[in-house]
Amino acid sequence: MPALLNRIFGRMFVPAHPVAGPVPFGSRYVLSADRLAIESGPLAGTALRVERSISDTKADFAFYEIADGSAPVANRQSPITPDPVAHCHFDRDPETGTETLWGVFIRSEFRHRRLTTPLIRLTFRELLASGRRHWFAIRKLMQVDSEAGRRDAQSPGNPKPEIQSPLSPRITLRNLGIGLVALRLGFRPEPDIDSMLSPGNVKAVQALLPDPPDPPGLLLRLATQPGLLVAAFLDPDTGMPLADAEAYERFVSPRQLLRQTFNGQAIIGNVDYILPRTALAGFAARLANDHAELKRFTAALRRGARN
């Protein structure tokens, strides 16, 4: 079955034609030393200060508003604070060259403004340029609060999922933005999701209510680790999460979710994601700025690729 999953996800993410050069990805930005200037998207005109702390085993990136007034955050509605706008943390394995992203935190007023993609692109680029051999993974993509999930997930009783009660602890899809970015870069779930979503392993299914601007979703309780999964359906035309809560209330079975995931019409969270070898070319093309970088990045990824 793992071989079958590799073939399916390979078809989903491998470019239809060989990658001839760099591929635009996300909002345009210019990085000059420690200054990140965003040139397109909802935050166009915004400048952020970048602080880096990189060692052989850890890497942290923090992004702060620039308070000199020369480039304020576009369309801001609150005073500048000393707190970071965003930060990203990686574990680094010097033996294998694997860079594992543990999470991207974005302050509430900057969420849903297309900031995730340039942050991921910038940090991946800097790590990829720092050595001869690299590979990438993401830890617990779209992680869910497991205790709240276990309190709220109900016994299904029938194929139709329970609907979250307004009085129950609020569970929403977290970090959905990074999930979408991960899919577009070619990442796939590392564990065997076919086994996870087998009928005997799924003990409860619950439709999660939308919590604007967060969309609706699904919460699935499993008999095996990781215990809980979350999922969002994607519009096949736009690739964005479906806002139709009724689509989740009509959810039929875990196998339906598996088929939608294979077809690129759903994203599953609360599991680790890994970059497959089949996604190497497209991944490098979305990080490179020019053909010379594309050649260097591709070579570093080939040396670090898992068998």
MARVEX-774200 format. One record per residue (C-alpha): x, z, y; residue in one letter; residue number from 0. Coordinates in steps of 0.5 Angstrom, whole numbers, padded with zeros to 4 digits, always signed. Layout:
N
+-------+-------+-------+---+-----+
!    px !    pz !    py ! r !   k !
+-------+-------+-------+---+-----+
!     X !     Z !     Y ! a ! NUM !
...
+-------+-------+-------+---+-----+
END
This chain:
307
+-------+-------+-------+---+-----+
!    px !    pz !    py ! r !   k !
+-------+-------+-------+---+-----+
! +0000 ! +0000 ! +0000 ! m !   0 !
! +0006 ! +0001 ! +0005 ! p !   1 !
! +0008 ! -0006 ! +0004 ! a !   2 !
! +0001 ! -0008 ! +0005 ! l !   3 !
! +0001 ! -0004 ! +0012 ! l !   4 !
! +0007 ! -0007 ! +0014 ! n !   5 !
! +0005 ! -0014 ! +0013 ! r !   6 !
! -0002 ! -0013 ! +0017 ! i !   7 !
! +0001 ! -0009 ! +0023 ! f !   8 !
! +0007 ! -0014 ! +0023 ! g !   9 !
! +0002 ! -0020 ! +0024 ! r !  10 !
! -0001 ! -0016 ! +0029 ! m !  11 !
! +0005 ! -0015 ! +0034 ! f !  12 !
! +0010 ! -0021 ! +0032 ! v !  13 !
! +0009 ! -0026 ! +0038 ! p !  14 !
! +0006 ! -0032 ! +0035 ! a !  15 !
! +0013 ! -0036 ! +0037 ! h !  16 !
! +0020 ! -0034 ! +0038 ! p !  17 !
! +0021 ! -0030 ! +0044 ! v !  18 !
! +0025 ! -0035 ! +0049 ! a !  19 !
! +0026 ! -0030 ! +0055 ! g !  20 !
! +0024 ! -0023 ! +0058 ! p !  21 !
! +0016 ! -0022 ! +0058 ! v !  22 !
! +0013 ! -0019 ! +0064 ! p !  23 !
! +0010 ! -0012 ! +0062 ! f !  24 !
! +0007 ! -0007 ! +0067 ! g !  25 !
! +0007 ! -0006 ! +0074 ! s !  26 !
! +0013 ! -0009 ! +0078 ! r !  27 !
! +0018 ! -0004 ! +0080 ! y !  28 !
! +0025 ! -0004 ! +0083 ! v !  29 !
! +0030 ! +0002 ! +0081 ! l !  30 !
! +0036 ! +0003 ! +0086 ! s !  31 !
! +0040 ! +0009 ! +0083 ! a !  32 !
! +0035 ! +0015 ! +0084 ! d !  33 !
! +0030 ! +0011 ! +0088 ! r !  34 !
! +0024 ! +0008 ! +0084 ! l !  35 !
! +0020 ! +0003 ! +0088 ! a !  36 !
! +0013 ! +0001 ! +0085 ! i !  37 !
! +0011 ! -0006 ! +0088 ! e !  38 !
! +0005 ! -0008 ! +0084 ! s !  39 !
! -0002 ! -0004 ! +0082 ! g !  40 !
! -0006 ! +0001 ! +0084 ! p !  41 !
! +0001 ! +0005 ! +0087 ! l !  42 !
! +0004 ! -0001 ! +0090 ! a !  43 !
! +0008 ! +0002 ! +0096 ! g !  44 !
! +0010 ! +0008 ! +0093 ! t !  45 !
! +0017 ! +0011 ! +0092 ! a !  46 !
! +0019 ! +0016 ! +0087 ! l !  47 !
! +0026 ! +0020 ! +0086 ! r !  48 !
! +0028 ! +0020 ! +0079 ! v !  49 !
! +0032 ! +0026 ! +0076 ! e !  50 !
! +0036 ! +0025 ! +0069 ! r !  51 !
! +0038 ! +0030 ! +0065 ! s !  52 !
! +0041 ! +0026 ! +0059 ! i !  53 !
! +0046 ! +0029 ! +0053 ! s !  54 !
! +0047 ! +0027 ! +0046 ! d !  55 !
! +0041 ! +0030 ! +0043 ! t !  56 !
! +0036 ! +0031 ! +0049 ! k !  57 !
! +0034 ! +0027 ! +0055 ! a !  58 !
! +0029 ! +0029 ! +0060 ! d !  59 !
! +0027 ! +0024 ! +0066 ! f !  60 !
! +0023 ! +0028 ! +0072 ! a !  61 !
! +0020 ! +0024 ! +0078 ! f !  62 !
! +0018 ! +0027 ! +0085 ! y !  63 !
! +0015 ! +0025 ! +0091 ! e !  64 !
! +0019 ! +0023 ! +0097 ! i !  65 !
! +0018 ! +0027 ! +0102 ! a !  66 !
! +0022 ! +0024 ! +0108 ! d !  67 !
! +0015 ! +0020 ! +0110 ! g !  68 !
! +0019 ! +0013 ! +0109 ! s !  69 !
! +0015 ! +0011 ! +0103 ! a !  70 !
! +0009 ! +0016 ! +0102 ! p !  71 !
! +0005 ! +0015 ! +0095 ! v !  72 !
! +0000 ! +0010 ! +0096 ! a !  73 !
! -0007 ! +0012 ! +0097 ! n !  74 !
! -0006 ! +0019 ! +0097 ! r !  75 !
! -0011 ! +0024 ! +0098 ! q !  76 !
! -0007 ! +0031 ! +0098 ! s !  77 !
! -0001 ! +0034 ! +0101 ! p !  78 !
! +0006 ! +0033 ! +0098 ! i !  79 !
! +0008 ! +0038 ! +0093 ! t !  80 !
! +0015 ! +0040 ! +0090 ! p !  81 !
! +0012 ! +0039 ! +0083 ! d !  82 !
! +0014 ! +0033 ! +0079 ! p !  83 !
! +0009 ! +0027 ! +0079 ! v !  84 !
! +0011 ! +0026 ! +0072 ! a !  85 !
! +0016 ! +0028 ! +0067 ! h !  86 !
! +0018 ! +0025 ! +0060 ! c !  87 !
! +0022 ! +0028 ! +0054 ! h !  88 !
! +0026 ! +0025 ! +0049 ! f !  89 !
! +0030 ! +0028 ! +0042 ! d !  90 !
! +0036 ! +0024 ! +0041 ! r !  91 !
! +0039 ! +0023 ! +0034 ! d !  92 !
! +0046 ! +0021 ! +0035 ! p !  93 !
! +0047 ! +0020 ! +0028 ! e !  94 !
! +0042 ! +0014 ! +0027 ! t !  95 !
! +0041 ! +0012 ! +0035 ! g !  96 !
! +0033 ! +0014 ! +0034 ! t !  97 !
! +0030 ! +0016 ! +0041 ! e !  98 !
! +0024 ! +0020 ! +0040 ! t !  99 !
! +0019 ! +0021 ! +0045 ! l ! 100 !
! +0015 ! +0027 ! +0045 ! w ! 101 !
! +0011 ! +0026 ! +0051 ! g ! 102 !
! +0009 ! +0024 ! +0058 ! v ! 103 !
! +0006 ! +0028 ! +0063 ! f ! 104 !
! +0003 ! +0026 ! +0069 ! i ! 105 !
! +0000 ! +0030 ! +0074 ! r ! 106 !
! -0008 ! +0029 ! +0075 ! s ! 107 !
! -0008 ! +0026 ! +0081 ! e ! 108 !
! -0003 ! +0020 ! +0079 ! f ! 109 !
! -0007 ! +0019 ! +0072 ! r ! 110 !
! -0011 ! +0013 ! +0071 ! h ! 111 !
! -0007 ! +0009 ! +0076 ! r ! 112 !
! -0002 ! +0005 ! +0071 ! r ! 113 !
! +0004 ! +0009 ! +0072 ! l ! 114 !
! +0005 ! +0010 ! +0065 ! t ! 115 !
! +0008 ! +0003 ! +0063 ! t ! 116 !
! +0013 ! +0003 ! +0069 ! p ! 117 !
! +0015 ! +0010 ! +0067 ! l ! 118 !
! +0016 ! +0008 ! +0059 ! i ! 119 !
! +0019 ! +0002 ! +0061 ! r ! 120 !
! +0024 ! +0005 ! +0065 ! l ! 121 !
! +0026 ! +0011 ! +0061 ! t ! 122 !
! +0027 ! +0006 ! +0054 ! f ! 123 !
! +0031 ! +0001 ! +0058 ! r ! 124 !
! +0036 ! +0007 ! +0061 ! e ! 125 !
! +0036 ! +0010 ! +0054 ! l ! 126 !
! +0037 ! +0003 ! +0050 ! l ! 127 !
! +0043 ! +0001 ! +0055 ! a ! 128 !
! +0047 ! +0008 ! +0054 ! s ! 129 !
! +0050 ! +0006 ! +0047 ! g ! 130 !
! +0051 ! +0001 ! +0042 ! r ! 131 !
! +0045 ! +0003 ! +0037 ! r ! 132 !
! +0038 ! +0005 ! +0038 ! h ! 133 !
! +0031 ! +0005 ! +0035 ! w ! 134 !
! +0025 ! +0009 ! +0038 ! f ! 135 !
! +0019 ! +0013 ! +0036 ! a ! 136 !
! +0014 ! +0017 ! +0039 ! i ! 137 !
! +0012 ! +0024 ! +0037 ! r ! 138 !
! +0004 ! +0026 ! +0036 ! k ! 139 !
! +0002 ! +0020 ! +0040 ! l ! 140 !
! -0005 ! +0022 ! +0043 ! m ! 141 !
! -0004 ! +0029 ! +0041 ! q ! 142 !
! -0010 ! +0034 ! +0040 ! v ! 143 !
! -0011 ! +0041 ! +0041 ! d ! 144 !
! -0012 ! +0043 ! +0033 ! s ! 145 !
! -0015 ! +0049 ! +0034 ! e ! 146 !
! -0021 ! +0047 ! +0039 ! a ! 147 !
! -0022 ! +0041 ! +0034 ! g ! 148 !
! -0023 ! +0045 ! +0028 ! r ! 149 !
! -0028 ! +0050 ! +0031 ! r ! 150 !
! -0032 ! +0044 ! +0034 ! d ! 151 !
! -0031 ! +0039 ! +0028 ! a ! 152 !
! -0038 ! +0039 ! +0024 ! q ! 153 !
! -0039 ! +0038 ! +0017 ! s ! 154 !
! -0042 ! +0030 ! +0017 ! p ! 155 !
! -0048 ! +0031 ! +0012 ! g ! 156 !
! -0049 ! +0024 ! +0013 ! n ! 157 !
! -0045 ! +0018 ! +0015 ! p ! 158 !
! -0047 ! +0018 ! +0023 ! k ! 159 !
! -0042 ! +0023 ! +0026 ! p ! 160 !
! -0044 ! +0029 ! +0030 ! e ! 161 !
! -0045 ! +0029 ! +0037 ! i ! 162 !
! -0040 ! +0034 ! +0041 ! q ! 163 !
! -0045 ! +0039 ! +0044 ! s ! 164 !
! -0044 ! +0041 ! +0052 ! p ! 165 !
! -0043 ! +0048 ! +0050 ! l ! 166 !
! -0037 ! +0047 ! +0045 ! s ! 167 !
! -0030 ! +0047 ! +0048 ! p ! 168 !
! -0029 ! +0040 ! +0051 ! r ! 169 !
! -0024 ! +0036 ! +0047 ! i ! 170 !
! -0022 ! +0029 ! +0050 ! t ! 171 !
! -0017 ! +0024 ! +0048 ! l ! 172 !
! -0011 ! +0026 ! +0051 ! r ! 173 !
! -0005 ! +0021 ! +0053 ! n ! 174 !
! -0009 ! +0015 ! +0052 ! l ! 175 !
! -0005 ! +0011 ! +0057 ! g ! 176 !
! +0001 ! +0012 ! +0053 ! i ! 177 !
! -0003 ! +0010 ! +0046 ! g ! 178 !
! -0004 ! +0003 ! +0049 ! l ! 179 !
! +0003 ! +0002 ! +0052 ! v ! 180 !
! +0005 ! +0004 ! +0045 ! a ! 181 !
! +0001 ! -0001 ! +0042 ! l ! 182 !
! +0003 ! -0007 ! +0047 ! r ! 183 !
! +0010 ! -0005 ! +0045 ! l ! 184 !
! +0009 ! -0006 ! +0038 ! g ! 185 !
! +0009 ! +0001 ! +0035 ! f ! 186 !
! +0005 ! +0003 ! +0029 ! r ! 187 !
! +0003 ! +0009 ! +0026 ! p ! 188 !
! +0009 ! +0012 ! +0021 ! e ! 189 !
! +0004 ! +0015 ! +0016 ! p ! 190 !
! +0000 ! +0012 ! +0011 ! d ! 191 !
! -0007 ! +0011 ! +0015 ! i ! 192 !
! -0010 ! +0008 ! +0009 ! d ! 193 !
! -0009 ! +0014 ! +0005 ! s ! 194 !
! -0011 ! +0019 ! +0011 ! m ! 195 !
! -0018 ! +0015 ! +0012 ! l ! 196 !
! -0020 ! +0015 ! +0005 ! s ! 197 !
! -0027 ! +0017 ! +0004 ! p ! 198 !
! -0025 ! +0023 ! +0000 ! g ! 199 !
! -0020 ! +0025 ! +0005 ! n ! 200 !
! -0024 ! +0025 ! +0011 ! v ! 201 !
! -0028 ! +0032 ! +0011 ! k ! 202 !
! -0032 ! +0031 ! +0018 ! a ! 203 !
! -0033 ! +0026 ! +0024 ! v ! 204 !
! -0035 ! +0027 ! +0031 ! q ! 205 !
! -0037 ! +0023 ! +0037 ! a ! 206 !
! -0033 ! +0026 ! +0043 ! l ! 207 !
! -0037 ! +0025 ! +0049 ! l ! 208 !
! -0034 ! +0021 ! +0055 ! p ! 209 !
! -0031 ! +0026 ! +0061 ! d ! 210 !
! -0029 ! +0021 ! +0066 ! p ! 211 !
! -0025 ! +0018 ! +0067 ! p ! 212 !
! -0023 ! +0019 ! +0060 ! d ! 213 !
! -0027 ! +0015 ! +0055 ! p ! 214 !
! -0031 ! +0017 ! +0049 ! p ! 215 !
! -0028 ! +0017 ! +0042 ! g ! 216 !
! -0028 ! +0020 ! +0035 ! l ! 217 !
! -0025 ! +0026 ! +0032 ! l ! 218 !
! -0024 ! +0026 ! +0025 ! l ! 219 !
! -0022 ! +0032 ! +0020 ! r ! 220 !
! -0018 ! +0031 ! +0014 ! l ! 221 !
! -0017 ! +0035 ! +0008 ! a ! 222 !
! -0009 ! +0033 ! +0009 ! t ! 223 !
! -0004 ! +0034 ! +0014 ! q ! 224 !
! -0004 ! +0033 ! +0020 ! p ! 225 !
! -0011 ! +0036 ! +0019 ! g ! 226 !
! -0014 ! +0032 ! +0025 ! l ! 227 !
! -0014 ! +0025 ! +0028 ! l ! 228 !
! -0017 ! +0022 ! +0034 ! v ! 229 !
! -0019 ! +0015 ! +0035 ! a ! 230 !
! -0021 ! +0010 ! +0041 ! a ! 231 !
! -0025 ! +0003 ! +0040 ! f ! 232 !
! -0022 ! -0002 ! +0044 ! l ! 233 !
! -0025 ! -0008 ! +0047 ! d ! 234 !
! -0022 ! -0014 ! +0043 ! p ! 235 !
! -0022 ! -0019 ! +0050 ! d ! 236 !
! -0019 ! -0014 ! +0055 ! t ! 237 !
! -0015 ! -0009 ! +0050 ! g ! 238 !
! -0018 ! -0003 ! +0054 ! m ! 239 !
! -0022 ! +0003 ! +0051 ! p ! 240 !
! -0029 ! +0002 ! +0050 ! l ! 241 !
! -0033 ! +0006 ! +0055 ! a ! 242 !
! -0040 ! +0005 ! +0051 ! d ! 243 !
! -0041 ! +0012 ! +0048 ! a ! 244 !
! -0046 ! +0009 ! +0043 ! e ! 245 !
! -0041 ! +0005 ! +0040 ! a ! 246 !
! -0038 ! +0012 ! +0037 ! y ! 247 !
! -0045 ! +0014 ! +0035 ! e ! 248 !
! -0046 ! +0008 ! +0031 ! r ! 249 !
! -0040 ! +0009 ! +0027 ! f ! 250 !
! -0041 ! +0008 ! +0020 ! v ! 251 !
! -0035 ! +0010 ! +0016 ! s ! 252 !
! -0027 ! +0012 ! +0016 ! p ! 253 !
! -0026 ! +0005 ! +0013 ! r ! 254 !
! -0029 ! +0002 ! +0019 ! q ! 255 !
! -0024 ! +0005 ! +0023 ! l ! 256 !
! -0019 ! +0003 ! +0018 ! l ! 257 !
! -0021 ! -0005 ! +0019 ! r ! 258 !
! -0021 ! -0004 ! +0027 ! q ! 259 !
! -0014 ! -0001 ! +0027 ! t ! 260 !
! -0012 ! -0007 ! +0023 ! f ! 261 !
! -0015 ! -0012 ! +0027 ! n ! 262 !
! -0012 ! -0009 ! +0034 ! g ! 263 !
! -0019 ! -0006 ! +0036 ! q ! 264 !
! -0018 ! +0001 ! +0035 ! a ! 265 !
! -0012 ! +0006 ! +0036 ! i ! 266 !
! -0011 ! +0012 ! +0032 ! i ! 267 !
! -0008 ! +0019 ! +0035 ! g ! 268 !
! -0005 ! +0025 ! +0033 ! n ! 269 !
! +0000 ! +0022 ! +0029 ! v ! 270 !
! +0007 ! +0020 ! +0029 ! d ! 271 !
! +0009 ! +0012 ! +0031 ! y ! 272 !
! +0015 ! +0008 ! +0030 ! i ! 273 !
! +0017 ! +0002 ! +0032 ! l ! 274 !
! +0017 ! -0003 ! +0026 ! p ! 275 !
! +0023 ! -0008 ! +0025 ! r ! 276 !
! +0018 ! -0014 ! +0026 ! t ! 277 !
! +0016 ! -0012 ! +0033 ! a ! 278 !
! +0024 ! -0012 ! +0035 ! l ! 279 !
! +0024 ! -0019 ! +0039 ! a ! 280 !
! +0017 ! -0017 ! +0043 ! g ! 281 !
! +0020 ! -0010 ! +0044 ! f ! 282 !
! +0026 ! -0012 ! +0047 ! a ! 283 !
! +0023 ! -0018 ! +0051 ! a ! 284 !
! +0019 ! -0013 ! +0055 ! r ! 285 !
! +0024 ! -0008 ! +0057 ! l ! 286 !
! +0029 ! -0014 ! +0059 ! a ! 287 !
! +0030 ! -0016 ! +0066 ! n ! 288 !
! +0034 ! -0022 ! +0064 ! d ! 289 !
! +0037 ! -0026 ! +0058 ! h ! 290 !
! +0044 ! -0022 ! +0058 ! a ! 291 !
! +0040 ! -0016 ! +0058 ! e ! 292 !
! +0035 ! -0019 ! +0052 ! l ! 293 !
! +0041 ! -0021 ! +0048 ! k ! 294 !
! +0044 ! -0014 ! +0049 ! r ! 295 !
! +0038 ! -0010 ! +0048 ! f ! 296 !
! +0036 ! -0014 ! +0041 ! t ! 297 !
! +0043 ! -0013 ! +0039 ! a ! 298 !
! +0043 ! -0005 ! +0040 ! a ! 299 !
! +0036 ! -0005 ! +0036 ! l ! 300 !
! +0038 ! -0009 ! +0030 ! r ! 301 !
! +0044 ! -0005 ! +0029 ! r ! 302 !
! +0039 ! +0001 ! +0030 ! g ! 303 !
! +0033 ! -0001 ! +0026 ! a ! 304 !
! +0031 ! +0002 ! +0020 ! r ! 305 !
! +0031 ! -0001 ! +0013 ! n ! 306 !
+-------+-------+-------+---+-----+
END
